[in-house]
Amino acid sequence: ILLLATASSAWFLDTFGEMDFSIVVYQLFSPMEGTSSGILNNYVEACLYPSAARALLLFLFYVFWDVVTRKVYINIDICLFKKGCGMRLTPKRAQIIKYTVLTAGIACLAGSLGNKMLAMGVPEYLKEISQNSTLFEDYYVDPDSVSIDFPENKRNLLLIYMESMESTYASIEVGGGKKYKLYS
């Protein structure tokens, strides 16, 4: 899971750059209908497959290490300055080494993921959604409870409402944020 999360956050930052994390959450829970399969294929190829392959290799190494160190005793002789010292890799020492390496690897992945989450703005997002707002209680006015007085010299009001006008996936040439357009 840490491998996939780290790869996903790195892919996100490489693909979309610095973007407010609330946009990411919105996009994740929006319908995928009409979305180009290119971006999803890119994610699967760049994140899912490599993470699964790395996890499988780590699992196989872990099992191999376990099997070998239970059945084989390894003697290591080191000579420094004409003084010899030996070390025997017993199953207990092998397990200590295995768990130390595993813990160090998990700590490195967690640190990398933490840095990427900071770059993506996840802490700020979590802070924003955890705070209560009184915006509507303070400023909402029921339209039925207010009388609207129009001035004598009336002016026109033009309201343009545009939906789904996200331009991040468009090329820079047309006002987007990418070198080339990511949709068809």
C-alpha positions as CSV (number, residue, x, y, z in Angstrom):
1,I,0.0,0.0,0.0
2,L,2.9,2.4,0.8
3,L,4.5,1.6,-2.5
4,L,1.3,2.4,-4.4
5,A,0.5,5.5,-2.4
6,T,4.1,6.9,-2.9
7,A,4.0,6.1,-6.6
8,S,0.5,7.6,-7.0
9,S,1.5,10.8,-5.2
10,A,4.7,11.1,-7.3
11,W,2.6,10.5,-10.5
12,F,0.1,13.1,-9.4
13,L,2.7,15.7,-8.8
14,D,4.4,14.9,-12.1
15,T,1.2,14.9,-14.1
16,F,-0.8,17.7,-12.6
17,G,1.8,19.8,-10.8
18,E,0.9,21.8,-7.7
19,M,-2.9,21.8,-7.5
20,D,-5.2,22.3,-4.6
21,F,-6.0,18.9,-3.1
22,S,-9.7,19.6,-2.9
23,I,-9.8,19.5,-6.7
24,V,-8.3,16.0,-6.5
25,V,-10.9,14.8,-4.1
26,Y,-13.6,16.3,-6.2
27,Q,-12.3,14.6,-9.4
28,L,-12.0,11.3,-7.6
29,F,-15.7,11.3,-6.6
30,S,-17.0,12.7,-9.8
31,P,-18.4,10.4,-12.5
32,M,-15.8,9.1,-14.8
33,E,-18.2,9.0,-17.8
34,G,-16.7,10.7,-20.8
35,T,-13.2,10.7,-19.3
36,S,-10.4,9.9,-21.7
37,S,-9.0,6.4,-21.0
38,G,-5.5,7.8,-21.7
39,I,-5.0,9.3,-18.3
40,L,-6.3,6.2,-16.5
41,N,-4.0,4.0,-18.7
42,N,-1.1,6.2,-17.9
43,Y,-1.8,5.9,-14.1
44,V,-2.1,2.1,-14.3
45,E,1.1,1.8,-16.3
46,A,3.1,4.3,-14.2
47,C,1.8,3.4,-10.7
48,L,-0.2,0.2,-10.4
49,Y,1.9,-2.3,-12.4
50,P,5.3,-1.1,-11.1
51,S,4.0,-1.0,-7.5
52,A,2.6,-4.5,-7.8
53,A,5.8,-5.8,-9.3
54,R,7.9,-4.2,-6.6
55,A,5.7,-5.6,-3.9
56,L,5.9,-9.1,-5.4
57,L,9.7,-8.9,-5.6
58,L,9.9,-7.7,-2.0
59,F,7.6,-10.6,-0.9
60,L,9.7,-13.1,-2.8
61,F,13.0,-11.7,-1.3
62,Y,11.4,-11.8,2.1
63,V,10.4,-15.5,1.7
64,F,13.8,-16.4,0.2
65,W,15.6,-14.7,3.0
66,D,13.5,-16.5,5.6
67,V,14.0,-19.9,4.0
68,V,17.8,-19.5,3.4
69,T,18.6,-18.1,6.9
70,R,16.7,-20.9,8.7
71,K,18.6,-23.7,6.9
72,V,22.0,-22.1,6.3
73,Y,24.5,-20.8,8.7
74,I,26.8,-18.1,7.2
75,N,30.2,-17.5,8.7
76,I,31.8,-14.1,7.9
77,D,35.5,-13.7,8.6
78,I,37.0,-10.2,8.4
79,C,40.6,-9.4,9.0
80,L,41.6,-5.8,9.7
81,F,45.2,-4.8,10.6
82,K,46.2,-8.5,11.1
83,K,43.4,-8.9,13.6
84,G,40.7,-11.3,12.7
85,C,37.2,-11.3,13.8
86,G,34.4,-13.6,12.9
87,M,30.7,-13.3,12.8
88,R,28.2,-16.1,12.4
89,L,24.9,-15.2,10.8
90,T,22.5,-17.3,13.0
91,P,18.8,-17.5,12.3
92,K,18.2,-15.0,15.2
93,R,20.7,-12.5,13.8
94,A,19.2,-13.0,10.3
95,Q,15.7,-12.2,11.6
96,I,17.1,-9.0,13.4
97,I,18.7,-7.9,10.1
98,K,15.5,-8.7,8.1
99,Y,13.3,-6.7,10.5
100,T,15.7,-3.9,10.6
101,V,15.9,-3.6,6.9
102,L,12.1,-4.0,6.6
103,T,11.6,-1.2,9.2
104,A,14.1,1.1,7.5
105,G,12.4,0.5,4.2
106,I,8.9,1.3,5.6
107,A,10.3,4.4,7.3
108,C,11.9,5.6,4.1
109,L,8.6,5.0,2.1
110,A,6.5,6.7,4.8
111,G,8.9,9.7,4.8
112,S,8.7,10.0,1.1
113,L,5.0,9.7,1.1
114,G,4.8,12.4,3.8
115,N,6.9,14.8,1.7
116,K,4.7,14.2,-1.3
117,M,1.5,14.7,0.7
118,L,2.9,18.0,2.0
119,A,3.7,19.0,-1.6
120,M,0.1,18.1,-2.6
121,G,-1.4,20.2,0.2
122,V,-3.1,17.3,2.0
123,P,-2.5,18.8,5.6
124,E,-4.2,22.1,4.5
125,Y,-7.1,20.2,3.0
126,L,-7.6,18.1,6.1
127,K,-7.5,21.3,8.3
128,E,-10.0,23.0,6.0
129,I,-12.5,20.1,6.1
130,S,-12.2,19.7,9.9
131,Q,-13.2,23.3,10.7
132,N,-16.7,24.3,11.1
133,S,-17.8,27.4,9.1
134,T,-20.6,29.8,10.0
135,L,-20.6,31.4,6.5
136,F,-24.2,30.5,5.7
137,E,-25.4,31.3,9.2
138,D,-23.7,34.7,9.1
139,Y,-24.5,35.8,5.5
140,Y,-27.5,33.9,4.1
141,V,-30.6,36.0,3.5
142,D,-33.9,34.3,2.7
143,P,-35.1,35.8,-0.6
144,D,-38.7,35.7,0.6
145,S,-37.9,37.8,3.7
146,V,-36.3,40.7,1.8
147,S,-38.0,43.3,-0.4
148,I,-36.0,44.2,-3.5
149,D,-36.0,47.9,-4.4
150,F,-34.8,48.7,-7.9
151,P,-33.1,52.0,-8.5
152,E,-34.8,54.5,-10.8
153,N,-31.8,54.4,-13.2
154,K,-31.8,50.6,-13.9
155,R,-28.7,48.8,-15.0
156,N,-28.5,45.5,-16.8
157,L,-27.0,42.5,-15.0
158,L,-25.4,39.8,-17.1
159,L,-24.8,36.5,-15.4
160,I,-22.9,33.8,-17.2
161,Y,-22.9,30.4,-15.6
162,M,-20.4,27.9,-17.0
163,E,-20.1,24.3,-15.8
164,S,-17.3,21.9,-16.3
165,M,-14.8,24.4,-17.7
166,E,-11.7,22.8,-16.1
167,S,-8.7,23.7,-18.3
168,T,-5.9,21.9,-16.4
169,Y,-5.9,19.0,-18.9
170,A,-5.7,21.3,-21.9
171,S,-2.4,22.4,-23.6
172,I,-0.7,25.6,-22.7
173,E,-1.4,26.9,-26.2
174,V,-5.1,27.0,-25.4
175,G,-4.8,28.2,-21.8
176,G,-4.3,24.9,-20.0
177,G,-1.6,23.7,-17.8
178,K,0.1,20.9,-19.9
179,K,2.6,20.7,-22.7
180,Y,0.1,18.8,-24.7
181,K,-3.6,18.1,-24.3
182,L,-4.5,15.1,-22.2
183,Y,-8.0,14.5,-23.6
184,S,-9.3,13.7,-27.0
